Amino acid sequence: MKQLFVVAIALLCAAPAGFAQQQKPVKKETTQKKTYTCPMHPEVSSDKPGKCPKCGMNLVEKKAPAKGKMKKDTAAMKM
């Protein structure tokens, strides 16, 4: 009877750990929506390439800032 009790306790302790391992990992969305802007008119933006309605220049892809990198503060550099 004592062995049955020990086995039952061991199964109850191991069961939650076994269920936790069966969860599917969550996939992160790595595709980012591209944005195109005019080099002369940064306020003009589009989700597809084309021409700027103000000056007719080709819209260029706007690069997303790299993660972990910060812009340098020019005021601090002048000190």
Backbone hydrogen bonds in HBPLUS format (Angstrom, degrees):
<---DONOR---> <-ACCEPTOR-->    atom                        ^
c    i                          cat <-CA-CA->   ^        H-A-AA   ^      H-
h    n   atom  resd res      DA  || num        DHA   H-A  angle D-A-AA Bond
n    s   type  num  typ     dist DA aas  dist angle  dist       angle   num
A0005-PHE N   A0001-MET O   3.10 MM   4  6.37 153.8  2.17 145.7 152.5     1
A0006-VAL N   A0002-LYS O   3.05 MM   4  6.32 156.2  2.11 147.9 153.7     2
A0007-VAL N   A0003-GLN O   2.95 MM   4  6.16 159.6  2.00 150.5 155.9     3
A0008-ALA N   A0004-LEU O   2.95 MM   4  6.10 156.6  2.00 145.7 152.2     4
A0009-ILE N   A0005-PHE O   3.03 MM   4  6.25 158.7  2.08 148.2 153.4     5
A0010-ALA N   A0006-VAL O   2.98 MM   4  6.17 158.1  2.03 146.0 152.3     6
A0011-LEU N   A0007-VAL O   2.98 MM   4  6.20 155.6  2.04 148.6 154.7     7
A0012-LEU N   A0008-ALA O   3.02 MM   4  6.22 155.7  2.08 145.9 152.5     8
A0013-CYS N   A0009-ILE O   3.00 MM   4  6.21 147.6  2.11 147.0 155.3     9
A0014-ALA N   A0010-ALA O   3.03 MM   4  6.15 150.6  2.12 144.3 152.1    10
A0015-ALA N   A0011-LEU O   2.98 MM   4  5.90 141.0  2.13 145.9 154.1    11
A0018-GLY N   A0014-ALA O   3.14 MM   4  6.37 151.2  2.23 151.3 159.6    12
A0019-PHE N   A0015-ALA O   3.08 MM   4  6.36 154.1  2.15 155.9 162.6    13
A0020-ALA N   A0016-PRO O   3.03 MM   4  6.18 151.5  2.11 145.5 153.0    14
A0022-GLN N   A0019-PHE O   3.19 MM   3  5.40 153.1  2.27 105.2 113.0    15
A0062-LYS N   A0035-THR O   2.68 MM  27  5.52 174.0  1.68 167.0 164.8    16
A0036-TYR N   A0046-SER O   2.74 MM  10  5.10 172.0  1.75 160.1 161.7    17
A0046-SER N   A0036-TYR O   2.76 MM  10  5.10 142.2  1.90 146.1 156.2    18
A0037-THR N   A0060-VAL O   2.80 MM  23  5.46 154.3  1.86 158.4 157.0    19
A0060-VAL N   A0037-THR O   2.79 MM  23  5.46 161.1  1.83 161.0 154.6    20
A0044-VAL N   A0041-HIS O   3.00 MM   3  5.75 164.2  2.02 124.8 129.5    21
A0059-LEU N   A0050-GLY O   2.87 MM   9  5.56 164.6  1.90 149.4 149.4    22
A0052-CYS N   A0057-MET O   2.77 MM   5  5.35 152.2  1.85 152.0 161.7    23
A0056-GLY N   A0052-CYS O   2.89 MM   4  4.66 138.9  2.06 124.3 135.3    24
A0069-LYS N   A0066-ALA O   3.45 MM   3  5.84 164.3  2.48 122.8 125.2    25
A0077-MET N   A0073-ASP O   3.33 MM   4  6.63 140.9  2.49 140.2 150.8    26
A0078-LYS N   A0074-THR O   3.26 MM   4  6.47 136.2  2.47 142.4 151.3    27
